[in-house]
């Protein structure tokens, strides 16, 4: 068997003879290593504690190069190595995988069996086999994977896709509009039967459009994708850095096709169009695990579908990178290091509360600490923690799960959200019995959380005995570093922030002009703005006397709390965000 770089493998037995064998034995079968060398390397591996792979040791010693090791690893997993130099791949096979997808996943289709709905692809790295699972999910084909060398694969991708511009949404929509099969469903959204829905979900133009939308959204670091049916149109929108942007709309008659395709990928019931459904799609894009949380909602004009993109590679669970000011980082760490008590993170929906809590848990997640979470839904899979998904439809609520958790001997508990009196009281009892409890609320600022808990019916003495601190936060857009420009704020902008000319002496202000890096918005990414209310004896006494929110706020400021607006101004002066963002996301009381 010839290699792409001209070197040859002396012996390569049929892959069936190598599947599941130890890697050392496979390399011996390939004629690349002697038995003595294999045993020698196994001894080295044993001395180094067994935590390092044998293949790595072989490469370190120069006994095997990476291409041959990849071939051996592929054979171990039952994947055949083939040469693709000089291979003539039909155009209709190449079209099965869009250019952008081929380049993103670094794969090439080489054969298609229509009867078996089977697509054969080649890849150059055995660890990329996960891409075949994603391709199966995205394209709906059974995938047969083969191995080839990197040089040959890159050359082939360049050859077969060089004359093809990367597919764009406009081109795919044109393809859809010229598709006679899809046109048959214009004006028939309510009368499409199950068999037709299945056929629609397998339509190649629909698959390609959806895949492109997904890949583009992940590339642009979008948080959500919206597919929205209206009476006379069908909209697709991205949410990037908290702002919705509209895409080129596809024809309305493919609404059922797109929603059916998404349901198939999320393993939902495509026949059910009267009730809401929730699901999940897991992908690996460019080596990064990406989860898509799917929500399907029936509306007057069809099904509204929202995909929440949970890309672990784009989220930092590092307390130092949340956006906290240095003095607030210290205060936050003091709160989460308490042996027991309740720490509340509050703010509106989508303000980053979950990320803040995960950052805290990530820091506390050690071998001698047991952490159990109750979430609705579980957004990120965290190693070393037991995570429970709430299912209210079968009676698995926060309160019920929390009771069971206490019998699991936890040290730290995360309650996704306090929604009722029962959950609040169990959380309080948990902290009184020696547990550290993290939870969230939906309020405008930290002092308002007390009023919210009292409104739920929680007794003041429970609040004073259990709560250690409340963290309120907002997310503001960061100025794009590619087009960051200094400017002088207008009088109206200063008025919005209640600043005077004297307040800003010596301060610099910036904004983003707009460039290709930020798609002309002037913003790229987001950061948190926080206020931390730490309980002291005065605040506890005020709560016992049911003091008003304003009185609690004044006491917190007296105790050293930096309000949201003040921390927002610090972010402006640091050149991280704009005057408009802080004015929009924070407010001044009084």
N, C-alpha and C positions, 0 to 999 in steps of 0.2 A: 504494500500500500504506500503510495507516494505522498510525501508531505508537500505543503504549499511552498515551502522554502527550498525545495529540491532535495532535501534529505529523505531517506527511506527508512521505513520500519522493516526489520528483517523478517519478523513473524507477527502475524495478527490473526489469531484463531477466530472462528465465528463468535459473535458477541454472546450467543446463547451459552457458550462454554465458559464465559467470563463473568456473567451476571452474578452479583452477590459475593464474588470471591474477594479475599483480602487484597488490598492494592499491591502489596509486595509480590504475591503470587501471580497477579495479572502481569506485572512488569517482567517477571521471570518468563511467563508464557510468551510475552512479546519479544523475548530475547534481548532485553535491555539491562537486566541485572542478574548477577549470579546469586545462588542461595546464600553464600557466605556474606555477600554485601547486604542482603536483606536482613539477615540475622544481626549483623553489625549495627545497622541502623535501628533495628528494633531495640537493641540494648541501649543505644543512645536515647531513644524515646523513653524507655523505662527509667533511666537515670534522671531525665529531665521532668519526671513526674507524670508522664502520659498526657499532659495537657496540650501538647503540640502534635499536629498531624504528621504522620510518617512522610507524606508527600513533601511537606515543607522541609523536613530534614534532608530528604533526598536532593531537593533543589539547592539547599544551603551547601551541601557537600559537592555539588556539581555533577552528581551521578545521573540526573534526569533533567531535561529542560522542560519548560512549562508546556509547550505544545504536546509533547509526548505524555506528560502527566495528565493533561486534559483528556487525551484519548483514552488513557487507562481509567480515569475516573468515570468517563462516559460509559465505557464498557462495563464497569462495575454496576452501573445503574441500568444497563440493558439498552444503551443508546449506541447506535451504529455510527462509525466514522466513515464518511464518504468524501471523495474529491469532487469539487464542482467546477474546476477549470474546464472550459470548453463545453459545459452543459448548456443546452439550448432550452430555455424555459418559455413555454407559451405565454403570450400576452394576457390571455384570460386568467391564467394562474397568478401572474404578477398583480393583476387588478384586484385579486381577492384581499390583498393587504395594502392599505393606503401607504403612500410614501412616508408620511410622517410617522406612522406606526412602525414601519419596517426599521426606520432610523432610530426611533425611541427605544424599541425593544431589541434592536440589533439582531434581526432575524430576516430570513428570505424564504418566501414560499417557492417550492420547486415542483410540486405536483398536487393535483386536486382530483379526488374521487367523488363525483357528483352523487352516485348511488349510495355510497356509505356516508356522505356528508363529511368527508375526511380530507384534511389539508396536511400535506407533508411540508415541514419547514426545516431549514438548517440554522444552527447557531454555532458560536465559536467558544463558548464557555459553559462548562457543565453546570455552574452555579446559576446560569441563566435559564435553567429548565423551568423555573417558576413563571417565566414569561409565557411558556406554552399554556400554563393554566389560565393566565390572564387573557391570552389570545382566544382560548376556548370560551371564556366568559364573554368577551367582547364580540367575537365573530360568530359564535354558535356552531363552530365546526369541531369535530373530533380532531385532535392534533397529533400527528406522528412526528417526533423530533429526531433529527439526525445531527451529527457533529461534523464540522469541517474546520480548517484552520482560519485564523483571523484574517490574514492577508487576502486569501481567496474570497472570504465573505465580504470584506470591505470593497474589494474590486467589483464583485458581482452586484452589490447594492448600488454602487456608483454607476455601473453599466446599465442596469435595468430601470433605475429611477432618475438617471441624469437628464433625460429628455422630458421627464415629467416634473413639472413644478410640484412642490408640496401641495396636496389637495387643500383647497380652502373652502370655506363655507359657501361662498357664492357659487363656485363651480358645482358643488354637490347639490345645492338647491336647484340649479339649472338642470342637473341630471334627474333629480326627483320630478321636476315639472314636465320633463319629457318622457317619464316612465308611464307607459300606458296602463300597466297593472295598478299602480297607485292612483292614477287619475280616476279609475273606476269607483273609488270610494268618496269622491267629492260629493258632499251633501248627504252622506249616508252614515254619519257617526253613530246614530242611534240604532241602526238596523244591521250592524255588522255582527255576524254570528261567531261562535268560538273557533271554528275551523278557519274562517277568514282572518281572525285575530292572530292565530298561530302563523298563518302564511305571511301576514303583514310583518310580524316580528322577525321573520327570517329574510325579509327583503334586503338585498345587498346595499342599495342606496341608503336605506334607513340605517342599517348597521354602520356604514361608513360615516354618515353624518353624525350620529350619536358618538361614535368613537372619536371623531375629530373634535367635537365639542368637549368631551371629557378630557382629552389630552391637552387641548388648548387651555382649558380652565385650570388644570393642574400646573401647566407651564407658567401661566400668568398668576399663580398663587391665589386663585379665587377661593372664597370660603363657601359659596353656595352657587348652584346652578338652578335657575327657575324655568320651568316649561309651563306656560300659562295660556289656557284657551279662553278666548273671548267670543263674542257673538260673530264678529266678522274677520277676526284675525287670530294668529297664534304667535305668541311672543316667547323668545328665549333671552334670558338675562343672567349676567354674572354679578355676584357681589364681591367686589375687591376692596379691601381696606374699609369695609363698612358701607360702601356706596354701590348702588346698583347701576350697571351699564347694559344697555340694550344691544343685542346682536342683530344681524340681518335675519328677519323673520322668515321661516319656511312656510309653505302653503298650509292653510288650516286643515286640509283633508288628511295630512299625515299625523295629526295629533294622536289618533288612536294607535297608529303604527309605532310612534315613539314611546308612548306610555306602555304599550304592550312589550316592546323590546326591553325597556327598563325593568318591567315586572319579571320578565324571563330571567334577566341577569341577576335580579335580587331574590329569585325563587319565590315570587308572590303569585297569587291566583289571577291569571289574566282574564278569567271569565267574570270576576267580581268587579263591577263598575259602579256599585251603589254605596259601598262602605269604604271608609278610609283604610289604608293599609300601610304598614311600616316594614322596612326590610334593610338589608345591608349588602353591599358589594365590596369584595376585597380584591385589590389589585397590587401589583408590584411594578412601579414605573421607574425606569433607570436605577434599579436596585433599591428603591425606597418603597416601603409598604405604605399603601394608601387605602383608607377605608372610605366608602361612600355610604352615608346614611340616607336611606330613601324614605320619603314621605309622599304618599299618594292620597289626594283629597278630591272626592267627587264634587263638581260644581254644576252650575246651570248649563254650561256649554262644553262639558267634557271633564277630563281629569287633570287637575293641577298637580304637577310633580315637582318636588324640590329635592335636590341632592346636596347634602352637607358634605363637604370634602374635608376629611380628617387626615392630613398629611403629617405624620410624625416628624419627618425631616424638616418641616417648616416651623415647628413649634419647639421652643426652648423651655425646658422645665428646670431652669437655673434661676434661683432667687435673684442673683445679681443682674440678670438680664430682663427682668420684668418691667423695669422703668422706675423702680423705687429710688428716691433720693438716698444718699449714703446713710444719713441719720435714721431714715425710715427702715432701711435694710436691717440695721442693728435692732431697732424696736420690734420689727416683725420676727426676727430670729429669737428674741427674748420671749415673744408670745408663744411661738410654736415649740419652744424648748420646755414649756411648763409640763409638769408630770401629769396634771389633770386639768379639767376645766373645759370651757367651750370657746372656740375661736370662730367668729362669724365673718364671712366675706359677703358683701352686699353690693348691689348695683343693678341696673336694668339688664334685660336679656341681651346676650351677645357682647357683654363688656369684658369678658376674659376671666370671670370668676373661677371657672373650672381649671384654667391654666394656672392661676395663682395657687389653688388648692393642690394641684398635682405637683407644682414646684415645691410646696411645703412638704408633701408626702415623700417626694423623691429624695429630699434632703434627710428625712427621718427614716427612710427605708433601709434599715440595717439588718444583719443576720439575727440579732437578738431582739428585734421588735416585730410584733405581729400586727399587721395593718389589714383591716377589713373595710371595704367601701360598699355603700348602697347607692346606686346611681340610676337615673332615668333620663336618658339611656347611658350606658357605659360608652364613653367617647374614645378613650385610648386604653389599649391593653398595656398595663404596667407590670413589669417583672417583679416578683417578690411580694405582690399584694394580692389578696383575695378580693375579687370584685363581683358584686351581685347586681344583676339586672332586674329592676322592678317590673312587675307585670300586674298592674292593677286589675286587668280584666279577669284574672284568676284569683284575685284576693291578695297577691303579693305586693303589699304596700310598704312604704318606708317604716311605718310603725310596727307592722308584723315582722318584717325582716330584722328590724332593730332588736326586737325581743329575742329572736333566735341568735343573733350575733353575740349577744352578751353571754350566751352559753358556749361560745367558741373560744373563750379566753383571749380576747384581743387586748392590745395595749393602746392602739389608736383606732378611732372609728371615723369614717367620713359618711355623713348623712347628706345625700345630694342636695336636698332642699327641705326646709321646714315649711310645710304647707298647712298643717292643722295643729290643734292643741295636743292631740295624742302624741304625735311625733315630737313636738317640742318638749313635752313632759318626760318622755322616755329618754330623749337626748340629755336632758338635765339630770335625770336619775343616773344615767351612764357616767356622767362626769363626776357626780357625787360619790360613785363607787370606785373611783380611782382611774378613770379612763380619760384620755385626751380626745375631745370630739371636735371635728371640723364640720362646718355646715354653711349653707348659703341662704340668703333672703333676697327679696326684690324690693329695695327701698332706694330713695334718692341719695341719701348720705348716711354716715355712721350713726349719728344721734337719732335719726328717724327710725332705726331698727327697733329701738326700745318701745316706741309707741306701737309699732307693728306687732311685736310679741305680746304686749299688754292687750291689744285688740283681739288677739287670738284666744286670750283667756289665761295666759301664763301668769302665775302669782309673782308679785314683785320680789318676794324673798327668794324664789327660785332663780330669778335673773341675777340678783346680787350675789348669790352663793356660788353660781356656776360660770358666768361669762367672765372671761379674762380680757377680751378685747374684740373690737369690731373693725374690720378693714373695708372701706368703701373704695370703689374704683370706677374708672372710665377708660375707654380706649380712644386715643386720638391718633390721627394719621401723622406719619413722620415725613418730613421734607425729603424729597428725592435728592440724594447726594450728587447726582449727575447734572442737575440744573439749579442747584441751590444758589440764591442770589440775595445780597443784602438790600434792604430798603428802609425807608423812614415811614413808620405807621401814620395813618391819617388821624385827624382829630376825632372822627367818628369811631375809629377802631379803638383808640385810647379810652373813649367814653364807654364803649362796650365792656371794657375791662376795669373801668373806674380807676384809671391811671391819670396822673398829671404829668406835665413836662418834667417836673422835678423828680418824679418817681423813676423816669427812664433815662436820666442822665448817666452817660457812660455805658448804657446797655445797647446791644446790637440786635437787630431783628432781621429775619430771613423769610423767604418764600421760595417756592419752586416755579420756575418759568414754564416748565413742561418740556419733555424731551422724549426720545424713543424708549428710554429705559422705563419711564413711568407712564407710557402711552399718552403723553400730553397732559396728565393730571397735575403734575407738580408734587405728587406724593408717592411714596413707596414704603409699604409696611406700616405697622402701628406699634405704639408703645402705651404702657399703662400710666395713668395718673391716679394717685392714691391719697387717702387720708386714713390715719390709724388712730382710733379712739381706745386708749388704754384705761381700764377701770381702776380708780383709786377709791379711797374711803369716802370722799366727798361725793363722787358720782354715784356710788352705791347708796349713800344716804338719800340723795335726790330721787333715785329710782324708787326706793322704799316709800317716799312721800309722793310718788306719782307726779314728779315735776314735769313741766312741759318740755317739748323738744328744744325750744329756744334756750331755756334755762340749762338743759343738758349740754347744748352746743357751747354756750358760754363757759361752762365749767370745764369742758374738754379742751377748749382753746387756752384757758388759763393753765391747764395741766400740761400744755405743750403740744397739743394736736395741730398739725399743719393741715389746713383745709385743702380740698381739691383744687380750688382756684389758685391758692398760693403755690402748690406743687406744679400746677399747670404753667404758672408764670416762670418758675424755675426752668421748666422744659423749653419755654420760649427763649429765655436768656441763654440757655445752653445751645441754641441753634438747632433743636431737634424737631420742633413743630411750629405752627404759625399762630398768630393772634386770632385768626378766624376760627381755628379748630378749638382753642381753649374757650373762647367766648361761646361757641356752640355747645360744647360738652359739659361745661361747668356753670355754676350760678353763684351769685352772691346773695346771701340772706339779708333781709332788712333794708 
